[in-house]
Amino acid sequence: MKEFDDFNFSVEKYTKDLTRECVGGSDLQQRKKEIEAYNETTAATLKQTCKKNYMEFIQTAKEISHLESEMYQLSHILIEQRNILATMTDGKTSSHLKAESLEAESTAATEDLENSHATRAVKEMVQGFNGNLEGKTFLNEGALIELDSNDYRPIQRVFFFLFNDVLIVCKVKHDKRLDFLTEYDPKKIAVINIKDLDGVKNAINIITPDGSKIYQSITAAGKTEWIEKLEEAFRFDQQKKPKKGQAPQPPTRAKQQSKASTPEKEATPQSPGEPKSLEDETPEWLSTASEEIQTLVAQRHFEDAQELIKRTQEFLRNENRKKFPHADAIETKVKQQELKLINVLLKELSNSHNRNLQIALRAAKRPLKILVEMGRYRQASATLLKVCAVSLRVAQREARRNNADISELFFCDLAQVACDFLTAFEKQPACVSALVVWCNAELQYFASQLIKHYLTKGTSLESVAKCVERVRKPSTKLTEIGLDISYHLEGLLRTTLEALIEESKERLLDSVGRTEESWQPYNLQTKSNLKRLLLELDVLGIDVRAQATGDTWINLTQSTVVFIRHFLQLTEYCGCLAKCETLLQSLELLLKELFIAQHSLKPPSDMAVDPNFVMKNKIFLVDNLLPIAIDKFRQISGRQCEGLRELHTKMSRQQGAPLPRQRSVYTTDVF
């Protein structure tokens, strides 16, 4: 079949060659079957490939979504860090400013010299750069390798020149000359450290206005240095701002007086009723608790955020609350962040649904645990049960498409959900009622799907019995975890099952007596047919070897033999269905009326039939078949079939001895 894969494949040429090679129609039929098999194999392969590509596409989309979320978090972290650094820089003391000014004066000459050298080097080495570097502070330079963001493949060698307000990116040519590529403002870019992978080490991710780019350093020390220098360029103006501030002024007369009185105030202890300022009394972690919680939630550190909320609430709940004038404002902000965290966790929990129930439950454990610890039992339980309902119904739909057993799958999944639910809400018995209501709703949906797809109108009693038996067995396993739903399931199926039993009864009664009966012993034509029939009846629990005569005869009518086999099979199906007490009466009535219909069959009046043979068939049905059917029904269902027992007693009394053969009687009036 390699010809089909050829790019220059021609249908006409292949057909001519095929007809030339094949001899007769049989060879052509064989080649046709091979081509059809190859077609089916190719179609199956394409289907699997499309499914695989689709799943990979979905996985890639999820990864992209996660990366976008991480980028948002990183951007949020960078903004928070910049604000913190700005606050710390503005709060430096005047003494620190003096020390920095002296240090700046001592290093000013060195910096000016380095800046002039770097400016000259950029102008001489970089082709195509026309920017102005006067008055800029040189920070770092070095060679890096630009990598592809998809497969980390090297793209080109680059060279960086970093100043306080510009990052110059150059391309290294083959002759080691530098060609200007672009320039960025260090305050408009973000640097992300990339963990070392198997094939990529010492790499950093620089997010620019043009997009995200990955660069690799030769050594780990070079990577660390570039991260530090880029951060230094980012906060360069904030560091330099105090140097440009106003020099400290000599103290005025009023300030000298206040300083003179300071020792006296320090010597005098502060009165207990005098309030202190918020900056002196409020702990730093408490004043920034709201912002820290928001950052932790953005970074998806939900456990740490919940722990900080709990710590803040416990701290403000004590007597410490009276010491802080802004305690109410802090508590309000923390309360708002707590509500945001709850909403995020509920959304996380609701998005954990999956085609596979095990994966969905595993993904729901983390947000579920935090919500339970935060006291949101009702919301967490309701959301979890909604997620499980979606997974259960998707699994049932897939099982129906694949012609799998949905009953075992449904009750196993239901048991797993119940176990995980009871484990998660072990200390909250009030949530168990939600589980019971949910199980009731899912059971109703399962029963409706069972009726819609498997218990439709016209279904044979055999199929109904097998379907109900497959449902009952796994449903009883739920009693091991204290969840008994068998009675409720029987109630949901009762109306449908009764209708199917009534329909089957009418259909079976109509079939009795339809075949033309000769009222003669049954001839099976061969010994093997007789042997096979006797074995089939042995399996059903009745022995008719005593009625076998000769090599191929049974001393019963054909309709009687067929009814014996069919009635015993029907008794098994009715016994399976009669395990539910609500269906017992309908099933007894079906068996009773069917037996009466067969027993009441009579030969036509114009047919010459031996009455003893007719009576023999009826006696066999009452004395042999009926007791076996009663016992089989009791063994399977565990209940007595009172209708058949009463019928057996009644018919045993009514039937008498066989009638004598009719003879011709001559009469005369001669004495």
Secondary structure, DSSP 8 states (H G I E B T S, - for coil): -GGGG-TT--HHHHHHHHHHH--HHHHHHHHHHHHHHHHHHHHHHHHHHHHHHHHHHHHHHHHHHHHHHHHHHHHHHHHHHHHHHHHHHHT--HHHHHHHHHHHHHHHHHHHHHHHHHHHHHHHHEET-----TT--EEEEEEEEEE-TTT--EEEEEEEEEESS-EEEEEE-TTS-EEEEEEE-GGG-EEEE----SS--SEEEEEETTEEEEEE-SSHHHHHHHHHHHHHHHTHHHHHGGGGS-------HHHHHHHHHHHHHHHS---TTS---HHHHS-HHHHTHHHHHHHHHHTT-HHHHHHHHHHHHHHHHSGGGGG-TTHHHHHHHHHHHHHHHHHHHHHHHHTT--SSHHHHHHHHHHHHHHHHHTT-HHHHHHHHHHHHHHHHHHHHHHHHHTT--HHHHHHHHHHHHHHHHHHHTTT-GGGHHHHHHHHHHHHHHHHHHHHHHTS-TT--HHHHHHHHHHHHHHHGGGGGGT---HHHHHHHHHHHHHHHHHHHHHHHHHHTT-S----S-EE-SSHHHHHHHHHHHHHHT---GGGEETTTEESS-HHHHHHHHHHHHHHHHHHHHTTSGGGHHHHHHHHHHHHHHHHT----TTS---HHHHHHHHHHIIIIIHHHHHHHHHHHHSS--HHHHHHHHHHHHH--S--------------
